[in-house]
Amino acid sequence: MRFGIKTLDDAQVQGKTVLCRVDINQPVDREKGTLKSINRIEACVPTIKELSDKGAKVVLLAHQGSDIEYKNYYTTKPHAEVLSRLLEKKVHWIDDVCGPAARAAILKLEDGGILLLDNVRFVAEEQTLFEMKLRLTHEQQARTLLVEKLAPLADLYVCDAFAAAHRDQPSLCGFEQVLPSYMGRLFEKEFCTVSQVMEEPVRPCVFVLGGAKISDAFLMMKTVLERGVADRILTGGLVGNIFLTALGKEIGQGSVDFIMKSNYGEYIEKAKELFAQYGEKITLPVDLAWVADGLRQEAALGSVPADIASVDVGGETAKIYREAILNAKTVFVNGPMGVFEQAPSEAGTRAVWQALADTEAHTVLGGGDSITATEKYGLTDKMGYICTGGGALIRFLTGEELPVVKALRYGAGLCEN
């Protein structure tokens, strides 16, 4: 048991039917019917393989597609094909979630067999709109169709979907109310890694916060500063621009217009408050970059043209950030320094990411853009740990107890001692 949750080390699975919730949600090429990426599928393979190798009858539950709009949902059939290849073992698939066909297929599984059910979001109660409107308690989730149909066929439940741990849905929080429950290897690794960062980071602990997801960044920043987790925060992207605006620095009217049109004005006041209280720990860009006639331009603060839109931190800022990262012992990263997708505006992100690769500090990366930048620069193998979770990671770092963590702790009490 770790952090009040049972692990697979505590489970006896030989000959037992295991419901295993995974997060293998990937970008889909609908024309070809294939997946554009398989990184999340690869990440959950160790748990699936361990369960199968130990003789469990493994039933996989997963979602595919954005959680709000039904048009984004897609079948999990291509995921089964990828899993079969990665596991070098047949992963059966059925176009049913909890109906008669799915239940019959579960009952036919042999020891070591693996079955992937279709997209759980094809069941209405698994949709986020259902979650947000009804706000079912975990006890109520245990009485939903999905849980009532599948739980009686299973001996235990395993959650390996840390990336979805911020969701409060039956496939994630309902089974723990009625089945002995455990976290899978990926969940264990991710949850324990981020818990270590929050509770006992090796110092100095530096947070690199950039990108455009402002609400997440400010919630996280407030928590890690109030708790004394972060010794220093390096800002970039829209986060840095909002702080510079709050302090009356010139970042270009185009940047200010974007902040105001995006309804981020409220964060200017929050930035003022945070900097007034924790300014000695918050490092801001000293120069900025913009693009003119397709070419990169840079200038120090105070010399930035009034009419430009800044798209990256400048070279001097990158040097300062590199030194801070090299001198750190723990570095957490969420968000790039600028518009790294385009060559004229990627230098800041590239330089900071190279520093992450060069440092001896333990590095932890989270967020989709951070992962994309890491892959773009071919630095995946140079990073300490890359979290598959986006929303779950942010929610955890804001100090909130994740719904799935709460459910798994309850489910641990149903396990045999």
N, C-alpha and C positions, 0 to 999 in steps of 0.2 A: 504494500500500500504506500502511495505517495500523495502528500497533500490531501489526505482523507479520501482518496479514490483508489480502488483496487486496480491492479495491473494484471497483465496476462500471466505474470509469474504466480499469481494467486489463483488462477483458474485451472480447473480440470475439464478438458474439452473432448477427450477421446469418446467417440460415439455419440456426442451430444450435438443437438441442432443449435447453431449460433446465429442470431440475427446480428449482422455487422453493418452499422451505418458508416459509410465512407463519403468523402467529398471528392468526387472525380469530375466536377463541373469544369468543362473545357470549351474553348472557342470551337465552333463547328463550321465546316464548309458545307453548307446545305446543298449546294449543287452536286458535290461529289459524295456527300453522305459520309464524310470523314472528319476526323478531329485535326485542328490546326496545331494543337500542342498536347502533350501527354504528361507534363511534369507532375500534375497532381495525382495522376494514375500511378506513375512510378513511385511516388512518395508513400502510397498506401500498400504497395506490394508486400513489404516485409510482414505486415500484420496478417494479410490474407494468406500468405505462404505459410506462416507459422501455424495458423489455425488449421489449415488443410493438412500440413505435414504431421500435425499432432492427432489427426483422425477426426476432426470436427466436420460436421455437415454445415457448410458455410453458405448462408443466405445474405447476399449483399443488397443493401438499400442505398439508393443514391438519387440525387436530383440533377437535372441538366437544364440550364437556362435561367435567365434573369427572373427574380422572384416576384416581380410585380406584374409584368405583362405576359398574358398567356401565349401570345404569338412567339415569344422567345423560347418556349419549351421545346424540347426535342427528345427523341427516344434515346435510351442508353445502349441500344444495340451495338453501335461502333465501339463503345467502351468495353464491351464483352470481348470483342475481337482483339483489341489492344491488350487487355488483361491476359487473354489466352496466350498471346505471343510472349509477354513479359514473364509469365509464370511457367511457360513451357508446359502448359496443362490446359485441358479443355475447361473453359468457363461457360457454362450453359446460360442461356438467356431466354426470357419469356416476355411476351408483350402484355403483361398483366402485373398488377401491383399487389393486390390483396384479394382478388376474386377467386372463384373456384379453380381456375386454371393454375394460378400461382400457388394456391394451397396444395393442389395435387402434385405439382412439380416439387414442392418442398418435401412432401411426404415420400417421394421417390428417391430423394438424395441418398447416396451411399456415403460411408465414412470417407472423409477426404474430398468429397465432391463439392463443387462450387456452383452456385446459381446466382445470377444477377437479375433482379427484378427490374421492370421498366421504371421510368421516371416517377418518383414518388409524388412530384408536383402535379401529376395527372389526377391525383386525388385532391379534392377541393380543400380539405382541412390542412394540407401541407403548403398551401399558398400563403404568402406573407400578408395579403389583404385579409385573409381569414384570421391570421394571427393577430393583426393590429386591431381589427374590429371587435372580435369576440374576447380576446385576452383570456383564454382558458387557463385555469390553474393546471399544474402538473397532474394533479389528481383527476381533473376533468379530461385532460389529454389521454389519460389511461383508459377512458371510456369512449374514445373515438373509434371510428370504423377500422382504421389501419391497425391500431393496437389490439382491438378486440378480436380481429380476424387472424392476426399473425402470432401474437404472443402465446396463445395456447399450443402452438406447434413448436415452440422453442424452449430450450432449457436455460439459456442465458443470452444476455445482450452485451455487445461490444460497440463502443463508439470510437471511431478513429477519425472523426470529422472535426478537428479543431477549427478549421477554417469556417465552419458553420456554427461554432459554439455560441455565437451571439444570437442565434435564432431560437425562438421558443415555440417549437412545432412538435407534433406527436412523434415523428420518426426520430427526433433528437432528444425529447424530454419525457415522452409518455411511457416508453417501454421500461424505463428505470423504476417506475412506480410498481411494476408487477413482476419483474424478472431480476435475478441476480445480475449486476452490471459491472462492467470493467472498461477501462480505457485501453485502446489499442496502442501499438508502439509509436505511431506517428503522433497521436494525441499526447501520449506521455512525454515524448521528446519535446514537442512544441510548448506544452503547458509548463513543463519543468524549466525549460530554457527561459521563457519570459518571466516566470516566477522568480528565477534566480536574478534576472536583471532588476526586477522591482524590489526584491527583498534583501539581497546580499551581493550587490555588484562589486566587482573588483575595481578599485579606484586608482586613478581618476576615471569617472564614468561620463562619457560625452554622448549627447544626443544630437544627431544631425536631422533637422526637420526642414523639409522643403515641400515642393509639389504644390498642388492647387486645392487639396481637401482641407480647407481652412478650419471648419468646425472641429474635425478630428484632431488637427494639430494643436489647436488652442486648448481643447479639453485635456489632451495628453500633457501638454506643457505645464498647465496649471497643477496637475496632479504630481508630476515628477519633481517640480520645483517645491511645492508645499511639503512633500514627503522627504525632501532632501536626497532623492534618488540621483538626480542629475547634478554633476559638478559644473557642467558647462553645456550650453546649447548653441549649436551653430545653425544659423538660419539662412535659408535661400528660397528661391522661387517666390511664390505669392506670399508665403509666410514672412520672408525677409522684407518684401516690398511694403507689406502692411505695417511692420514695425518702423521702417524708415519713414513712412508717411506719418505715423503717429508722432514721430520725433521732429517733424517738420523738414525732413530732408527732401531734396529734389530727386524724383525718380522718373520724371517724364510725365507729361499730361496724359499720354496714352495709357500708361500704367494706372494712374489715378482714375481715369474714366472707367477702365475695366473693373477696378475694385468697387466703384460706386454702382455701375450698371449691374454687377453681379450681386448686389445687395450685401456686400461685405463691409459696409461702413461701420456696423456695430463693433467689428473686430478692431477697428482703429482705437476705440476707447478701451477695449480689453487689453490691447497691446500697451497702451499708455500705463494702465494699472499694473500689468505684469512687469514692465520695465522699471517702473518707479519702485517696486518692491524687490525685484530680483535682477536689476540691471547688470550687476557685476558678474552674473552667470550667463547672460544672454549676449552672444557675439553676433554683430550685424555686418553685412557686406560693407566694405570700404570703397568699392568701385563696382560699376555696373556695365553691362554690355547691351548693345542694341544692334539692329541690322539696318543698313542703309545701302540701297542699290545692290542687294544681295551679298554685301560684305559686312563682316563683323567690325563693330566699332566699340571702343571702351573709353571710359573716363572715370576719374575719381569723383566721389561725392563732392558736390560743390561746383563741379564742372560738367555735370550731365546736362545736355541740351533740354530745354523746357518742353519741347514738342515731341520727344521720342517715347517709345514704349520699350522699357527694359525687358530683356528676354533671358538674361543669365547674369550670374555674378562675374566680376572681372578677374583678371589674372592675379592681382595682389590679394584679393579675398581668397582665391583658391590656394595661394601659398600659405596664408594664415591658417586656413582650415586644414591643410595638409599637415602642418606642424602640430596642431592640436590633436589630430587623429593619431599621428605617429607617437605622441607622448602619452596617449591614453592607455588604459588597461582594459576598459570595456567601451564599446561603441555601438549604439543603437541607431539605425538609420530608417527614416520613413520619408521618402520623397526626394526627387532630384533638385538640382540647383537652378535649373532653367528648362527651356524647351529643347531637351536633349535629342528629340527625334529628328531635328534638322541640324545639318553640319555647322552653319554659322553661329548657332546658339547652344552648342553642346560642350564647349571647352571646359566650363566650370564643373559640370557634372562629371565629365571624363576625368578631370584632375582629382576631384574628391574621391571618385570610385577607385582610381589608381592608388590613392593614399590608403583606402580601405584594404586594398589587396596587399599593400606593402607593410602595413602596421603589424606589430606583434600582439596587438590587443585582440581580445575576443570580440568578434563582430557579429551582430545580429541584425538582419535586414528584414523589413516587412513592407507590405504594400505592393500593389501591382506594378506601378511605375518603377519602383526600386528594383524589382525582380527583372523587369524588361530592360532596364539600363544595365544591370549586371550581365544579362545574357548578351546584350548588344556588344559590350566590350570584352566578352569572352573571359569574364572573371569569376564565373560561378564556383570553380574549384578553389578560388583564393579566399572565399568568404567563410567565416566561421560557421554561421548557421543562417539559412534562409527560410523564413516562415511561410507556409502556404497560405496562412490566414491573412485577410485584410481587415474586414470589419471586426472580426473576433479579436484580433490582435489589438486594434485601436481601443475597442471597448474595454479590454482587459487593462490596458495601460492607462485608462482614465480612472481606474480604481473600482470599476463596477464588477460585481460577481456575475460571471457569465451563466445564463440559464442552464446550459448543458453541464457545466461544472457542478452547479447546485444539484441537478438531477442525478448525476453520477455519484455524488456523495450520498444521496439517499439510497440509490441502488446498491451501494457498497454494503449497506446494512442488511440487504436481503441475501447476501452471499453466505455460504457455509463457512464457518470459522475453522 
